[in-house]
Amino acid sequence: MKFLEDVKIGDVLMTGRHVFNADEIKSFANRYDPQLFHVDEEAAARSHFGALCASGWHTAAAWMRLYVDHTRAEHDAMRARGEKIPAVGPALGLRELKWLKPVYVGDAIDYKSEVTDVRVSNSRPGFGLMTLLTTGTNQNGVLAISFISTTFLQRHPETP
């Protein structure tokens, strides 16, 4: 992640791809969302989904993992170049979370975040707020998940 002044509206961050498999779907669901269409293949086949599908929360959590991994890798590369690393977070939450298409076994979701707003924080000197529209699209180009998030991002230390 860059400093606030380096981020521009329209910037796109490709956080990565996650492929959902049956064991992972059931494991996540058994812990956090144990509805039958997430944990039992036979019951899922009889449900309105027609097959085992991932919890929407699972699709959001997969993005979070990829986002953190991407940010860590970016910061490691910055460190290796001797650059300063900005403080990131906390996030202010998600809004307009939409699960638009079920995610089935074998689906590969590509996650992308686009900067939609950048502004200086009124409450935290030295920080700004970055708003992202995040989407997850399956291997067929169909949008499966979308949400808006806002997080604090450090300004350049030299910025008045």
Steps between C-alpha positions, in 0.01 A plus 500: 500500500620848418475821698174691460650758263614220267149356464271634228133449425478229235809312619437125480643233727478142376519313831498153352302188423352241729370161386233355730509125566245281677705424811580867558137607441374244752772575754431875496125447512515247783681762710318818398192444281372143543205518265437169326574629147852590624578180694310210343528420129179294487297764683657770280393310187138515627525870589422801280877516425503150346851420623744567781593869508725720710367724772494863395705569812757254367527694173557821699757333729690364198532858369627618841772233500611595149491872583718454810744276310520752214561790739770308688678410176483860383642621833778239488597626153496861624719404797746326267527822298557700819167682475284609794197283573167675563274404788174352376174465691288458684220441255169668569298203381317386189187631341285398208622141533332298226525129429390506139570148380555176691858377514510128430767234539775567248410865444801731472428850628723788390492787748554860393480821702462842338562825687180707490588772751806640678486776757688638798362391838346770717540294819846339465785736416750339266243265348245498225215277394506278194177350370505189282239328289594134514362240262546128459439355155485130417682319221207569265521875553192507724502730801462293819566752780538875539537741790630842594758544777676799650827485690750738653825548308801694623596822326863565405683597820627817327143615422391797712 
